[in-house]
């Protein structure tokens, strides 16, 4: 059988070999000046003040955390983006900066 792979192609039978250690992206972010934002009680309390747009408790916690901390939450989830100003769809951010 002829091998028709071009540069940059991959063998789908080898995808299991492409697993990434989940610690690597985290380490890369920390090494480049980013920091972790721990979940604290103020974030949990703020969940109760959110309108019931989204039912996923983890997504609601992320929205509450961003609101309390005054940071923008990037998302591709239109339900999360339905929360006030601090959430923005990632493709909208790309258009604004690109």
Secondary structure, DSSP 8 states (H G I E B T S, - for coil): ------TT---GGGGGGG---HHHHHHHHHHTT-------HHHHHHHTTS-TT---HHHHHHHHHHHHHT--EEES-HHHHTSSTTEEEHHHHHHHH-
